[in-house]
Amino acid sequence: MNTTNNIGILGTGIYLPENKMTAKEIADATQGTWTEEAIIEKLGIIEKPIPGENDGTQEMGVWATFDALKNTGVDPLDIDLIISIGEEWKEYPLTTTAIYIQEKIGAEKAWAFDLQQRCCSTVSAMKVAKDMMNSDPDINTVLIAGGYRNGDFVDYTDTSLSMMFNLGAGGGAIILHKGMNKNLLHSSHIITDGSLARDVGVLYGGTCHPITKENVDKAYQSLQVFDVEHMKTRLNEVSMKNWLECIEKAFMKSGIEQNQLDYLAVLHFKRSMHSYILDELGLKEKDSIYLENYGHLGQIDQILSLHLALQSGQVKEGSIISMISAGIGYAWAANVISWGKIT
């Protein structure tokens, strides 16, 4: 069988800070608005990693990459392209994370760029990487990596922001390679909705509202839902429909029946939504990992879920996987992966 253009996953890497924030600590931070029990049962957070002193966004991407290199045995000199999925909240604004990772790991023969689509960045980067590998004979091995610590911006007293109380910190990396006969990345499908483009964001720190001496005390906890009513109404109208469409079309383009899905690598959100989407897809709890001990690490969630599922044996030879994601902006994405050797 000709495998020349098959794009497969060599392996993953994860970095998680040692520091944790528990459900009780989150509840305490809400100053009585939420109880510990509600944080656990409704929001689905037992604890989440939070950054320590040296856990910068770019640095966590580097450490996750070193883990991926250890797990795969890949020589950094064999990496042709690095795509950073690290967040824009990082050590130094206007520095390019992918190029920093390139330098730190010694990938001297690679070139690098940053890709950003909020929590959809990983799935979108995997699609971009596959398309680039198929169109450019010089790109055979691609590292996708980055870090995330947007939880820094959360004001737990903001009652409209409870959907983001799960934001934590961590880094993830995934390495793709051309010409593989296993762990194949098939097709993806992505939907974006510009009507939600400015419904959520960090209020201070950009050109519209620069950080000043007057607002500095609140600027660094100014992640907000700018238009609560529009976001709630619009997401209720389109979110689940768009997600299911992404999954359906990713499978259709992959030439794989959707009922073959064995494992869902899905971001962390409230328990009821997690159960609902599993039911919609005909899956059981064992067919996914609910990230209640990690919270939401943004675009790292899909890598983390696959990483954990490989360790637990929930993903094994012959498993059909779909990574699904959603990101503020708003974006929805899904891909299809067949784990193990192709026959």
WOCORJO-V96779 format. One record per residue. N is the residue number from 1. RES is the residue in three letters. PSI is psi in radians with two decimals (NA if undefined). D_FIRST is the distance of its C-alpha to the first C-alpha in Angstrom with 1 decimal. Layout:
# WOCORJO-V96779
n:N res:RES psi:PSI d_first:D_FIRST
n:N res:RES psi:PSI d_first:D_FIRST
This chain:
# WOCORJO-V96779
n:1 res:MET psi:2.31 d_first:0.0
n:2 res:ASN psi:2.03 d_first:3.8
n:3 res:THR psi:0.24 d_first:6.2
n:4 res:THR psi:-0.78 d_first:9.2
n:5 res:ASN psi:0.13 d_first:11.3
n:6 res:ASN psi:2.27 d_first:10.7
n:7 res:ILE psi:2.13 d_first:14.3
n:8 res:GLY psi:2.94 d_first:15.1
n:9 res:ILE psi:2.10 d_first:18.4
n:10 res:LEU psi:-0.64 d_first:19.4
n:11 res:GLY psi:-3.11 d_first:22.7
n:12 res:THR psi:2.89 d_first:26.1
n:13 res:GLY psi:2.60 d_first:29.7
n:14 res:ILE psi:2.49 d_first:33.0
n:15 res:TYR psi:2.27 d_first:36.7
n:16 res:LEU psi:2.27 d_first:39.5
n:17 res:PRO psi:2.67 d_first:43.2
n:18 res:GLU psi:-0.55 d_first:45.5
n:19 res:ASN psi:2.45 d_first:48.1
n:20 res:LYS psi:2.66 d_first:48.0
n:21 res:MET psi:2.13 d_first:49.9
n:22 res:THR psi:2.92 d_first:50.7
n:23 res:ALA psi:-0.68 d_first:51.4
n:24 res:LYS psi:-0.72 d_first:55.1
n:25 res:GLU psi:-0.64 d_first:55.0
n:26 res:ILE psi:-0.81 d_first:53.4
n:27 res:ALA psi:-0.76 d_first:56.0
n:28 res:ASP psi:-0.65 d_first:58.8
n:29 res:ALA psi:-0.39 d_first:57.5
n:30 res:THR psi:-0.10 d_first:57.9
n:31 res:GLN psi:0.76 d_first:61.6
n:32 res:GLY psi:-0.13 d_first:61.9
n:33 res:THR psi:-0.65 d_first:59.7
n:34 res:TRP psi:2.53 d_first:57.0
n:35 res:THR psi:2.82 d_first:57.4
n:36 res:GLU psi:-0.75 d_first:55.1
n:37 res:GLU psi:-0.73 d_first:54.3
n:38 res:ALA psi:-0.65 d_first:53.3
n:39 res:ILE psi:-0.73 d_first:51.1
n:40 res:ILE psi:-0.88 d_first:49.3
n:41 res:GLU psi:-0.72 d_first:49.3
n:42 res:LYS psi:-0.91 d_first:49.0
n:43 res:LEU psi:-0.31 d_first:47.2
n:44 res:GLY psi:0.66 d_first:45.2
n:45 res:ILE psi:1.98 d_first:45.9
n:46 res:ILE psi:-0.81 d_first:47.0
n:47 res:GLU psi:2.91 d_first:46.6
n:48 res:LYS psi:2.57 d_first:44.7
n:49 res:PRO psi:2.45 d_first:44.2
n:50 res:ILE psi:2.70 d_first:46.5
n:51 res:PRO psi:2.48 d_first:46.6
n:52 res:GLY psi:-3.02 d_first:48.7
n:53 res:GLU psi:-0.65 d_first:50.5
n:54 res:ASN psi:0.18 d_first:47.6
n:55 res:ASP psi:1.17 d_first:44.9
n:56 res:GLY psi:2.75 d_first:44.4
n:57 res:THR psi:-0.85 d_first:41.5
n:58 res:GLN psi:-0.72 d_first:40.0
n:59 res:GLU psi:-0.68 d_first:40.7
n:60 res:MET psi:-0.58 d_first:39.0
n:61 res:GLY psi:-0.67 d_first:35.8
n:62 res:VAL psi:-0.83 d_first:36.1
n:63 res:TRP psi:-0.65 d_first:36.6
n:64 res:ALA psi:-0.65 d_first:33.7
n:65 res:THR psi:-0.77 d_first:31.5
n:66 res:PHE psi:-0.65 d_first:32.9
n:67 res:ASP psi:-0.72 d_first:31.9
n:68 res:ALA psi:-0.68 d_first:28.3
n:69 res:LEU psi:-0.69 d_first:28.2
n:70 res:LYS psi:-0.75 d_first:29.6
n:71 res:ASN psi:-0.45 d_first:27.2
n:72 res:THR psi:-0.36 d_first:24.1
n:73 res:GLY psi:0.22 d_first:25.4
n:74 res:VAL psi:2.36 d_first:24.5
n:75 res:ASP psi:2.21 d_first:26.9
n:76 res:PRO psi:-0.50 d_first:28.7
n:77 res:LEU psi:-0.22 d_first:28.5
n:78 res:ASP psi:-0.03 d_first:24.7
n:79 res:ILE psi:2.23 d_first:25.3
n:80 res:ASP psi:-0.51 d_first:25.2
n:81 res:LEU psi:2.44 d_first:26.7
n:82 res:ILE psi:2.19 d_first:28.9
n:83 res:ILE psi:2.08 d_first:29.7
n:84 res:SER psi:2.34 d_first:32.7
n:85 res:ILE psi:0.21 d_first:33.2
n:86 res:GLY psi:2.63 d_first:36.6
n:87 res:GLU psi:2.86 d_first:39.6
n:88 res:GLU psi:-0.36 d_first:42.3
n:89 res:TRP psi:1.79 d_first:44.8
n:90 res:LYS psi:-3.08 d_first:44.5
n:91 res:GLU psi:-0.82 d_first:46.5
n:92 res:TYR psi:2.08 d_first:47.4
n:93 res:PRO psi:2.63 d_first:47.1
n:94 res:LEU psi:0.30 d_first:45.5
n:95 res:THR psi:2.62 d_first:43.5
n:96 res:THR psi:1.96 d_first:39.7
n:97 res:THR psi:-0.76 d_first:38.1
n:98 res:ALA psi:-0.65 d_first:34.6
n:99 res:ILE psi:-0.60 d_first:36.4
n:100 res:TYR psi:-0.78 d_first:38.5
n:101 res:ILE psi:-0.74 d_first:35.5
n:102 res:GLN psi:-0.82 d_first:34.1
n:103 res:GLU psi:-0.77 d_first:37.4
n:104 res:LYS psi:-0.54 d_first:37.8
n:105 res:ILE psi:-0.11 d_first:34.5
n:106 res:GLY psi:0.57 d_first:34.5
n:107 res:ALA psi:1.18 d_first:31.5
n:108 res:GLU psi:-0.37 d_first:33.2
n:109 res:LYS psi:-0.06 d_first:30.3
n:110 res:ALA psi:2.85 d_first:29.4
n:111 res:TRP psi:2.89 d_first:31.1
n:112 res:ALA psi:2.60 d_first:32.0
n:113 res:PHE psi:2.86 d_first:33.5
n:114 res:ASP psi:2.49 d_first:34.7
n:115 res:LEU psi:2.35 d_first:33.5
n:116 res:GLN psi:2.13 d_first:35.9
n:117 res:GLN psi:0.67 d_first:35.8
n:118 res:ARG psi:-2.36 d_first:37.7
n:119 res:CYS psi:-0.03 d_first:36.0
n:120 res:CYS psi:0.04 d_first:33.0
n:121 res:SER psi:-0.69 d_first:32.2
n:122 res:THR psi:-0.88 d_first:29.3
n:123 res:VAL psi:-0.73 d_first:27.3
n:124 res:SER psi:-0.69 d_first:28.2
n:125 res:ALA psi:-0.64 d_first:27.4
n:126 res:MET psi:-0.70 d_first:23.9
n:127 res:LYS psi:-0.82 d_first:23.4
n:128 res:VAL psi:-0.77 d_first:25.1
n:129 res:ALA psi:-0.80 d_first:23.0
n:130 res:LYS psi:-0.79 d_first:19.7
n:131 res:ASP psi:-0.69 d_first:21.1
n:132 res:MET psi:-0.69 d_first:22.5
n:133 res:MET psi:-0.64 d_first:19.4
n:134 res:ASN psi:-0.39 d_first:17.5
n:135 res:SER psi:-0.25 d_first:20.6
n:136 res:ASP psi:1.98 d_first:21.6
n:137 res:PRO psi:-0.26 d_first:19.7
n:138 res:ASP psi:-0.13 d_first:22.3
n:139 res:ILE psi:1.88 d_first:21.5
n:140 res:ASN psi:-0.49 d_first:18.9
n:141 res:THR psi:2.21 d_first:20.8
n:142 res:VAL psi:2.27 d_first:23.2
n:143 res:LEU psi:2.21 d_first:26.0
n:144 res:ILE psi:2.14 d_first:27.6
n:145 res:ALA psi:2.76 d_first:30.9
n:146 res:GLY psi:3.06 d_first:34.5
n:147 res:GLY psi:2.94 d_first:37.6
n:148 res:TYR psi:2.28 d_first:39.8
n:149 res:ARG psi:0.74 d_first:43.5
n:150 res:ASN psi:-0.21 d_first:44.8
n:151 res:GLY psi:-0.32 d_first:46.8
n:152 res:ASP psi:-0.51 d_first:49.4
n:153 res:PHE psi:-0.06 d_first:50.5
n:154 res:VAL psi:2.24 d_first:51.2
n:155 res:ASP psi:1.86 d_first:54.8
n:156 res:TYR psi:-0.13 d_first:55.0
n:157 res:THR psi:-0.09 d_first:58.3
n:158 res:ASP psi:1.86 d_first:56.7
n:159 res:THR psi:-0.37 d_first:56.4
n:160 res:SER psi:-0.08 d_first:54.1
n:161 res:LEU psi:0.23 d_first:51.5
n:162 res:SER psi:-0.49 d_first:50.7
n:163 res:MET psi:-0.23 d_first:47.1
n:164 res:MET psi:0.17 d_first:46.7
n:165 res:PHE psi:-0.30 d_first:48.5
n:166 res:ASN psi:-0.05 d_first:45.2
n:167 res:LEU psi:2.22 d_first:44.2
n:168 res:GLY psi:-2.54 d_first:43.6
n:169 res:ALA psi:2.54 d_first:42.1
n:170 res:GLY psi:3.07 d_first:39.0
n:171 res:GLY psi:2.66 d_first:36.0
n:172 res:GLY psi:2.69 d_first:32.3
n:173 res:ALA psi:2.52 d_first:29.2
n:174 res:ILE psi:2.38 d_first:25.5
n:175 res:ILE psi:2.19 d_first:23.0
n:176 res:LEU psi:2.61 d_first:19.8
n:177 res:HIS psi:2.49 d_first:17.2
n:178 res:LYS psi:2.49 d_first:14.6
n:179 res:GLY psi:0.46 d_first:11.1
n:180 res:MET psi:2.74 d_first:11.0
n:181 res:ASN psi:0.39 d_first:8.9
n:182 res:LYS psi:2.84 d_first:12.2
n:183 res:ASN psi:0.87 d_first:15.3
n:184 res:LEU psi:2.37 d_first:14.1
n:185 res:LEU psi:2.05 d_first:16.9
n:186 res:HIS psi:-2.30 d_first:16.6
n:187 res:SER psi:2.89 d_first:19.6
n:188 res:SER psi:2.83 d_first:23.3
n:189 res:HIS psi:2.39 d_first:26.6
n:190 res:ILE psi:2.41 d_first:30.0
n:191 res:ILE psi:2.39 d_first:33.5
n:192 res:THR psi:2.67 d_first:36.7
n:193 res:ASP psi:1.78 d_first:40.3
n:194 res:GLY psi:-0.26 d_first:42.8
n:195 res:SER psi:-0.29 d_first:45.8
n:196 res:LEU psi:0.18 d_first:45.3
n:197 res:ALA psi:-0.57 d_first:44.8
n:198 res:ARG psi:0.43 d_first:48.2
n:199 res:ASP psi:-0.44 d_first:48.8
n:200 res:VAL psi:2.47 d_first:48.0
n:201 res:GLY psi:3.12 d_first:48.4
n:202 res:VAL psi:2.13 d_first:50.4
n:203 res:LEU psi:-0.77 d_first:53.8
n:204 res:TYR psi:2.56 d_first:55.1
n:205 res:GLY psi:-0.16 d_first:53.7
n:206 res:GLY psi:-2.94 d_first:52.5
n:207 res:THR psi:-0.42 d_first:54.4
n:208 res:CYS psi:-0.72 d_first:55.9
n:209 res:HIS psi:1.38 d_first:57.4
n:210 res:PRO psi:2.73 d_first:57.5
n:211 res:ILE psi:2.24 d_first:58.5
n:212 res:THR psi:3.04 d_first:62.2
n:213 res:LYS psi:-0.40 d_first:64.8
n:214 res:GLU psi:-0.58 d_first:65.8
n:215 res:ASN psi:0.05 d_first:62.4
n:216 res:VAL psi:-0.57 d_first:60.9
n:217 res:ASP psi:-0.45 d_first:61.6
n:218 res:LYS psi:-0.18 d_first:59.5
n:219 res:ALA psi:-0.64 d_first:57.0
n:220 res:TYR psi:0.13 d_first:54.6
n:221 res:GLN psi:0.88 d_first:54.5
n:222 res:SER psi:0.47 d_first:54.2
n:223 res:LEU psi:2.12 d_first:50.9
n:224 res:GLN psi:2.72 d_first:52.1
n:225 res:VAL psi:1.91 d_first:51.3
n:226 res:PHE psi:-0.63 d_first:53.2
n:227 res:ASP psi:1.49 d_first:53.2
n:228 res:VAL psi:-0.84 d_first:53.2
n:229 res:GLU psi:-0.77 d_first:53.9
n:230 res:HIS psi:-0.75 d_first:51.5
n:231 res:MET psi:-0.80 d_first:48.6
n:232 res:LYS psi:-0.81 d_first:49.4
n:233 res:THR psi:-0.82 d_first:49.8
n:234 res:ARG psi:-0.76 d_first:46.8
n:235 res:LEU psi:-0.68 d_first:44.4
n:236 res:ASN psi:-0.58 d_first:45.7
n:237 res:GLU psi:-0.72 d_first:45.0
n:238 res:VAL psi:-0.33 d_first:41.4
n:239 res:SER psi:-0.99 d_first:39.8
n:240 res:MET psi:-0.64 d_first:38.4
n:241 res:LYS psi:-0.79 d_first:37.5
n:242 res:ASN psi:-0.70 d_first:35.6
n:243 res:TRP psi:-0.83 d_first:33.7
n:244 res:LEU psi:-0.59 d_first:32.7
n:245 res:GLU psi:-0.72 d_first:31.7
n:246 res:CYS psi:-0.78 d_first:29.5
n:247 res:ILE psi:-0.85 d_first:27.7
n:248 res:GLU psi:-0.79 d_first:27.5
n:249 res:LYS psi:-0.56 d_first:26.1
n:250 res:ALA psi:-0.74 d_first:23.6
n:251 res:PHE psi:-0.74 d_first:22.1
n:252 res:MET psi:-0.79 d_first:22.4
n:253 res:LYS psi:-0.44 d_first:20.7
n:254 res:SER psi:-0.24 d_first:17.8
n:255 res:GLY psi:0.50 d_first:17.4
n:256 res:ILE psi:2.38 d_first:18.4
n:257 res:GLU psi:2.35 d_first:21.7
n:258 res:GLN psi:-0.51 d_first:24.4
n:259 res:ASN psi:-0.05 d_first:25.7
n:260 res:GLN psi:-0.10 d_first:22.6
n:261 res:LEU psi:2.20 d_first:24.1
n:262 res:ASP psi:-0.55 d_first:24.9
n:263 res:TYR psi:2.31 d_first:26.4
n:264 res:LEU psi:1.98 d_first:28.4
n:265 res:ALA psi:1.69 d_first:28.8
n:266 res:VAL psi:2.58 d_first:32.0
n:267 res:LEU psi:2.87 d_first:34.9
n:268 res:HIS psi:2.29 d_first:38.3
n:269 res:PHE psi:-3.06 d_first:40.9
n:270 res:LYS psi:2.67 d_first:43.7
n:271 res:ARG psi:-0.75 d_first:43.2
n:272 res:SER psi:-0.66 d_first:43.9
n:273 res:MET psi:-0.67 d_first:41.3
n:274 res:HIS psi:-0.81 d_first:38.6
n:275 res:SER psi:-0.69 d_first:39.6
n:276 res:TYR psi:-0.80 d_first:39.7
n:277 res:ILE psi:-0.57 d_first:36.2
n:278 res:LEU psi:-0.75 d_first:34.8
n:279 res:ASP psi:-0.76 d_first:36.8
n:280 res:GLU psi:-0.56 d_first:35.6
n:281 res:LEU psi:0.06 d_first:31.9
n:282 res:GLY psi:0.52 d_first:32.7
n:283 res:LEU psi:2.79 d_first:32.1
n:284 res:LYS psi:2.96 d_first:34.4
n:285 res:GLU psi:-0.57 d_first:35.8
n:286 res:LYS psi:-0.23 d_first:33.4
n:287 res:ASP psi:0.21 d_first:30.5
n:288 res:SER psi:2.98 d_first:31.7
n:289 res:ILE psi:2.10 d_first:33.9
n:290 res:TYR psi:2.10 d_first:37.2
n:291 res:LEU psi:0.84 d_first:38.1
n:292 res:GLU psi:-0.35 d_first:41.8
n:293 res:ASN psi:0.12 d_first:42.2
n:294 res:TYR psi:-0.41 d_first:40.7
n:295 res:GLY psi:-2.65 d_first:41.8
n:296 res:HIS psi:1.98 d_first:40.0
n:297 res:LEU psi:0.59 d_first:38.6
n:298 res:GLY psi:-2.32 d_first:37.6
n:299 res:GLN psi:-0.08 d_first:34.1
n:300 res:ILE psi:-0.33 d_first:33.5
n:301 res:ASP psi:-0.75 d_first:33.6
n:302 res:GLN psi:-0.70 d_first:29.9
n:303 res:ILE psi:-0.77 d_first:28.9
n:304 res:LEU psi:-0.78 d_first:31.6
n:305 res:SER psi:-0.80 d_first:30.6
n:306 res:LEU psi:-0.76 d_first:27.0
n:307 res:HIS psi:-0.83 d_first:28.4
n:308 res:LEU psi:-0.66 d_first:30.9
n:309 res:ALA psi:-0.57 d_first:28.6
n:310 res:LEU psi:-0.68 d_first:26.3
n:311 res:GLN psi:-0.67 d_first:29.5
n:312 res:SER psi:-0.24 d_first:30.9
n:313 res:GLY psi:0.09 d_first:27.8
n:314 res:GLN psi:-0.48 d_first:27.9
n:315 res:VAL psi:2.22 d_first:24.4
n:316 res:LYS psi:-3.08 d_first:22.1
n:317 res:GLU psi:2.16 d_first:18.7
n:318 res:GLY psi:-0.10 d_first:17.6
n:319 res:SER psi:2.42 d_first:20.4
n:320 res:ILE psi:2.20 d_first:20.2
n:321 res:ILE psi:2.54 d_first:22.5
n:322 res:SER psi:2.19 d_first:24.5
n:323 res:MET psi:2.23 d_first:26.5
n:324 res:ILE psi:2.59 d_first:29.6
n:325 res:SER psi:2.82 d_first:32.5
n:326 res:ALA psi:2.47 d_first:35.7
n:327 res:GLY psi:2.54 d_first:37.8
n:328 res:ILE psi:2.47 d_first:41.4
n:329 res:GLY psi:-0.90 d_first:41.6
n:330 res:TYR psi:2.61 d_first:40.1
n:331 res:ALA psi:2.60 d_first:36.3
n:332 res:TRP psi:2.50 d_first:33.9
n:333 res:ALA psi:2.66 d_first:30.1
n:334 res:ALA psi:2.60 d_first:27.2
n:335 res:ASN psi:3.10 d_first:23.5
n:336 res:VAL psi:2.32 d_first:20.7
n:337 res:ILE psi:2.35 d_first:18.6
n:338 res:SER psi:2.08 d_first:16.4
n:339 res:TRP psi:2.49 d_first:17.2
n:340 res:GLY psi:-3.12 d_first:15.4
n:341 res:LYS psi:2.50 d_first:11.8
n:342 res:ILE psi:2.62 d_first:9.3
n:343 res:THR psi:NA d_first:8.5
